[in-house]
Amino acid sequence: MKTCNCFFVEIIGCIFLIKRTFESVFYYFSQWHLTQIYMENPENENAEKLTILIAEDDDSNYILLHVLLKQDYCLVRAHNGREAVQLFRECCPCLILMDIKMPEMDGYEATTAIRHLSSSIPIIAVTAYAFREDRERILSSGFSDYLSKPVNGQALKNKILEHLR
């Protein structure tokens, strides 16, 4: 399984993403502001955590996911689909939780773009669209799985573990 330890550093108003994968260290320059991207640093630097990219524009929904997952995973947040595609390239997540309705680029468009980069990354739609037709459209649009909002914490954790095996 791929593990990734990454964090953001602000130096003189510039944001740098530092990513460590196995024994390699990569440095990326980013023009995003720290308020646009949230990274949860592992409490124990020696413990490698799997990275999950969360594409969610709503702060309250993101906070819920953050609270549920922060102990077990390194979390990276994108506020829209465009950021999700960019962060997928930079952070090598092992799984993506993707909202459908987001500004700039929605979850369908972002998933299509990410699928051009990787056909194997698990992408789980986490959305308020709960009708059977919505689920069918989501699953036929390149998503690996689907969870409806409001999110059940145990169902979310089980779904993640299922896709990381």
N, C-alpha and C positions, 0 to 999 in steps of 0.2 A: 504494500500500500504506500502511496506517495504521501510524505509528510512535508509540511512547509511551516517554517517559523518566520513570520515577517512582522515588521512594525514600521511606524512612521516617525520621522524625526524632523522637527522644524528648526532650520538654521537660517537666520537673517531673512525671515519671511518666505523662504523657499521650503517646499515640502519634499522630502526624500523618502522613498520606500526602500527599506533594506530587507531583503529576502534571503533566508538561509534554507537551502534544501540539501539534506544530507551533509556533505562536507563543503559545498560551494556557497559562496556569498555573492549575491547580485545586488547592484545598486540601481535604482530607477529614479529619475527626476519626474516630478509631477507638478503641474500647475494648479491642482485642486487645493482648496482650502481645507484645513483640518475639520471644519464644521461640516464639510460635505462627505467626508469619508471617516468612518469610525473603525478603529482596530482595537481589539481586545488583546492586550499583551498577556502571555501566559504568566501565571504567578511564579511558577518554577521554571526558570530559563532552561534547565536541563531536561525537562520533560517535553518531548515533542508532542504537539497536538495536531490533529488533522484540521485543515482549514476549510471552513464553509463560507461561501459567498452568499450574502443575503441581499437580494434586490428588492427593496421595499421603500416606497416614498413616504409612507405614513409613519410618523415618529412613534405613536402609541403601539402600532403593530410591530414595529422593529424592537421596541423596548421589551415587549412580551417575548419575542423570539430570543432576544439577547439574554433575558433572565433565565429562560428555559435551557439555553445551550452553553452559556459562558464557562461553566465549570469543565466541560468536556471537550470543547473545540476552540480553535482560534477563529474568531469571527471577523469578517470584512463586510462592510456595508456599502452598497451602491444605492443612490437615491432615484435612479432611473435606468432604463434599459441600456442607454449609451454608456453610462458608467459601468454597468455590469459587464458589458463586452470588454471594455478597457481593463477592468480589474481582473477579469478572467485571464487575459493575456499576461498580466503582471504578477498575479498571486498564486497561480497554479492550485486553485481550490480542488478538493477531492469531491465536492458536491455543491450544488447551487439550489437555494430556495428562492423561487422567482414569483413575485407578484405579477398579475396580468395587467392591471390597469395602472400605468405609471406615465409621467410626463416625458416628453421628448422622444422616447422610443418605448413601446409597450413590451410586455413580456413575450408575446408571440414573435415580434420582430427580433428581440434580443436573443431568444432561443434559436431562431433561424440562423442568426449571425454566429452564435457560439457553436452550433452544430456544423457549420462550415469549418470551424477550427478543431473541433473534437466531436466525434460521433459517440464516444464512450462516457463522457462526463454525465453523471446522474443529475438531472434537472427536475426538481419537484415544484410543481405549481402550488402556491399557497394563495388562495384567492377566495373572494366572496361569491364568485360565480359558482352556484351549487346545483344547478339543474343538470339532468342527465345529458342534455344536448351540449351543455358547456363542458362537461367532463369529457365527452366524446371528442369535441373539437380540440380540447387541450391535449389529450393523448394522441390525437392524429396530427398534431402540430410539432412533434419532436420532443415533447416533455416525456420524462421517464415515469412520472407518477403525479398524483394530485392529492392535495389536502384542502378541505374547505375551511373558511373562517366562520366562526371563531375557532382558533386552533386548540385542540386537545393536546396537552403537553406530552402525555404518554404515547398517544398516537403519532405525534411528530417524532419523538425519539425512536420509536419502533420503526417508522418509515425510513428514517436516516440510516439506522443500523442495517435494515434490510438491503439498502442500496450500497452500503459500504462493504458488504461481505464479498 
